Amino acid sequence: APRDYSIGVYALFPSVVIQSDRPAIVDGPIETSQWEPGRLYVDERIIPIPASVVDGSYDLKLAIYQFWDGQHIEAEGYTDADLLLRLGSVIVHSW
């Protein structure tokens, strides 16, 4: 039976990891068991960056995991030992 999984987005800073788990699917169901294969779903999130983060480039990563035990699910493209998929980087610059 299909299960509903959680999707976490992580901004990895040296002193803190910012985690966003609340899904924000723009045009479709938030339950992953309702997603259709081959269809693109857009998930928009706001990740607040603490003032203590210094200027630099930091990784932004994603995990699919079981909400009931926190176990990450392996998916295509994952190269990280923690089963995190690198989405890109966040550039922090303050003035």
CYANA upper distance limits for C-alpha pairs under 8 A (distance plus 0.5 A):
  2 PRO  CA     33 SER  CA      5.92
  3 ARG  CA     32 THR  CA      7.75
  3 ARG  CA     33 SER  CA      5.96
  4 ASP  CA     31 GLU  CA      6.11
  4 ASP  CA     32 THR  CA      5.45
  4 ASP  CA     33 SER  CA      5.59
  4 ASP  CA     66 GLN  CA      8.32
  5 TYR  CA     31 GLU  CA      8.02
  5 TYR  CA     32 THR  CA      6.52
  5 TYR  CA     33 SER  CA      8.31
  5 TYR  CA     64 ILE  CA      7.08
  5 TYR  CA     65 TYR  CA      6.24
  5 TYR  CA     66 GLN  CA      5.68
  5 TYR  CA     67 PHE  CA      6.77
  6 SER  CA     21 ASP  CA      7.48
  6 SER  CA     23 PRO  CA      8.45
  6 SER  CA     32 THR  CA      8.42
  6 SER  CA     64 ILE  CA      6.25
  6 SER  CA     65 TYR  CA      5.79
  6 SER  CA     66 GLN  CA      6.60
  6 SER  CA     67 PHE  CA      6.21
  7 ILE  CA     21 ASP  CA      6.45
  7 ILE  CA     22 ARG  CA      8.37
  7 ILE  CA     23 PRO  CA      7.52
  7 ILE  CA     62 LEU  CA      7.55
  7 ILE  CA     63 ALA  CA      6.21
  7 ILE  CA     64 ILE  CA      5.10
  7 ILE  CA     65 TYR  CA      6.84
  8 GLY  CA     19 GLN  CA      7.14
  8 GLY  CA     20 SER  CA      6.13
  8 GLY  CA     21 ASP  CA      5.01
  8 GLY  CA     22 ARG  CA      8.24
  8 GLY  CA     62 LEU  CA      6.07
  8 GLY  CA     63 ALA  CA      5.64
  8 GLY  CA     64 ILE  CA      6.92
  8 GLY  CA     65 TYR  CA      8.18
  9 VAL  CA     19 GLN  CA      6.31
  9 VAL  CA     20 SER  CA      5.69
  9 VAL  CA     21 ASP  CA      7.01
  9 VAL  CA     60 LEU  CA      7.62
  9 VAL  CA     61 LYS  CA      6.24
  9 VAL  CA     62 LEU  CA      5.01
  9 VAL  CA     63 ALA  CA      7.08
 10 TYR  CA     17 VAL  CA      7.09
 10 TYR  CA     18 ILE  CA      6.09
 10 TYR  CA     19 GLN  CA      5.13
 10 TYR  CA     20 SER  CA      6.95
 10 TYR  CA     60 LEU  CA      6.13
 10 TYR  CA     61 LYS  CA      5.61
 10 TYR  CA     62 LEU  CA      6.64
 11 ALA  CA     17 VAL  CA      6.31
 11 ALA  CA     18 ILE  CA      5.63
 11 ALA  CA     19 GLN  CA      7.14
 11 ALA  CA     47 ILE  CA      8.27
 11 ALA  CA     58 TYR  CA      7.55
 11 ALA  CA     59 ASP  CA      6.58
 11 ALA  CA     60 LEU  CA      5.14
 11 ALA  CA     61 LYS  CA      7.07
 11 ALA  CA     90 VAL  CA      8.12
 12 LEU  CA     16 VAL  CA      7.35
 12 LEU  CA     17 VAL  CA      5.33
 12 LEU  CA     18 ILE  CA      7.16
 12 LEU  CA     58 TYR  CA      6.58
 12 LEU  CA     59 ASP  CA      6.02
 12 LEU  CA     60 LEU  CA      6.84
 12 LEU  CA     61 LYS  CA      8.23
 13 PHE  CA     17 VAL  CA      6.16
 13 PHE  CA     18 ILE  CA      8.28
 13 PHE  CA     53 VAL  CA      7.51
 13 PHE  CA     58 TYR  CA      6.61
 13 PHE  CA     59 ASP  CA      8.17
 15 SER  CA     53 VAL  CA      8.08
 18 ILE  CA     47 ILE  CA      7.68
 18 ILE  CA     48 PRO  CA      8.24
 18 ILE  CA     49 ILE  CA      8.13
 19 GLN  CA     47 ILE  CA      8.30
 20 SER  CA     45 ARG  CA      8.06
 20 SER  CA     47 ILE  CA      7.35
 23 PRO  CA     30 ILE  CA      6.90
 23 PRO  CA     43 ASP  CA      7.19
 23 PRO  CA     44 GLU  CA      8.49
 23 PRO  CA     45 ARG  CA      8.23
 24 ALA  CA     30 ILE  CA      7.82
 24 ALA  CA     43 ASP  CA      5.52
 24 ALA  CA     44 GLU  CA      5.94
 24 ALA  CA     45 ARG  CA      6.84
 25 ILE  CA     29 PRO  CA      7.36
 25 ILE  CA     30 ILE  CA      6.41
 25 ILE  CA     41 TYR  CA      7.17
 25 ILE  CA     42 VAL  CA      6.11
 25 ILE  CA     43 ASP  CA      4.87
 25 ILE  CA     44 GLU  CA      7.13
 26 VAL  CA     41 TYR  CA      7.89
 26 VAL  CA     42 VAL  CA      6.11
 26 VAL  CA     43 ASP  CA      6.50
 26 VAL  CA     44 GLU  CA      7.43
 27 ASP  CA     41 TYR  CA      7.56
 27 ASP  CA     42 VAL  CA      7.63
 28 GLY  CA     35 TRP  CA      8.35
 28 GLY  CA     41 TYR  CA      7.48
 29 PRO  CA     34 GLN  CA      6.93
 29 PRO  CA     35 TRP  CA      7.47
 30 ILE  CA     34 GLN  CA      8.34
 31 GLU  CA     35 TRP  CA      7.61
 35 TRP  CA     39 ARG  CA      8.13
 49 ILE  CA     53 VAL  CA      7.60
 53 VAL  CA     92 VAL  CA      8.31
 54 VAL  CA     92 VAL  CA      7.66
 54 VAL  CA     93 HIS  CA      8.15
 55 ASP  CA     91 ILE  CA      7.97
 55 ASP  CA     92 VAL  CA      5.41
 55 ASP  CA     93 HIS  CA      5.26
 55 ASP  CA     94 SER  CA      7.06
 56 GLY  CA     91 ILE  CA      6.27
 56 GLY  CA     92 VAL  CA      5.83
 56 GLY  CA     93 HIS  CA      7.26
 57 SER  CA     89 SER  CA      6.69
 57 SER  CA     90 VAL  CA      6.11
 57 SER  CA     91 ILE  CA      4.92
 57 SER  CA     92 VAL  CA      6.78
 58 TYR  CA     89 SER  CA      5.75
 58 TYR  CA     90 VAL  CA      5.67
 58 TYR  CA     91 ILE  CA      6.89
 58 TYR  CA     92 VAL  CA      8.34
 59 ASP  CA     86 ARG  CA      7.43
 59 ASP  CA     87 LEU  CA      8.18
 59 ASP  CA     88 GLY  CA      6.57
 59 ASP  CA     89 SER  CA      4.93
 59 ASP  CA     90 VAL  CA      6.74
 60 LEU  CA     86 ARG  CA      6.56
 60 LEU  CA     87 LEU  CA      6.06
 60 LEU  CA     88 GLY  CA      5.95
 60 LEU  CA     89 SER  CA      5.70
 60 LEU  CA     90 VAL  CA      6.91
 61 LYS  CA     84 LEU  CA      6.43
 61 LYS  CA     85 LEU  CA      5.80
 61 LYS  CA     86 ARG  CA      4.84
 61 LYS  CA     87 LEU  CA      5.72
 61 LYS  CA     88 GLY  CA      7.70
 62 LEU  CA     84 LEU  CA      5.92
 62 LEU  CA     85 LEU  CA      5.54
 62 LEU  CA     86 ARG  CA      6.96
 62 LEU  CA     87 LEU  CA      7.24
 63 ALA  CA     72 HIS  CA      6.97
 63 ALA  CA     73 ILE  CA      7.95
 63 ALA  CA     83 LEU  CA      7.15
 63 ALA  CA     84 LEU  CA      5.48
 63 ALA  CA     85 LEU  CA      6.87
 64 ILE  CA     72 HIS  CA      6.27
 64 ILE  CA     73 ILE  CA      5.99
 64 ILE  CA     74 GLU  CA      8.19
 64 ILE  CA     75 ALA  CA      8.48
 65 TYR  CA     70 GLY  CA      6.33
 65 TYR  CA     71 GLN  CA      5.88
 65 TYR  CA     72 HIS  CA      4.59
 65 TYR  CA     73 ILE  CA      5.70
 66 GLN  CA     70 GLY  CA      5.71
 66 GLN  CA     71 GLN  CA      5.86
 66 GLN  CA     72 HIS  CA      6.97
 66 GLN  CA     73 ILE  CA      7.74
 67 PHE  CA     71 GLN  CA      8.14
 72 HIS  CA     82 ASP  CA      8.16
 72 HIS  CA     83 LEU  CA      6.74
 73 ILE  CA     83 LEU  CA      7.51
 74 GLU  CA     78 TYR  CA      7.41
 74 GLU  CA     83 LEU  CA      6.45
 75 ALA  CA     83 LEU  CA      8.37
 77 GLY  CA     85 LEU  CA      7.12
 78 TYR  CA     83 LEU  CA      6.29
 78 TYR  CA     84 LEU  CA      6.48
 78 TYR  CA     85 LEU  CA      5.33
 78 TYR  CA     86 ARG  CA      8.18
 79 THR  CA     83 LEU  CA      7.44
 79 THR  CA     84 LEU  CA      7.79
 79 THR  CA     85 LEU  CA      7.31
 80 ASP  CA     84 LEU  CA      5.88
 80 ASP  CA     85 LEU  CA      7.26
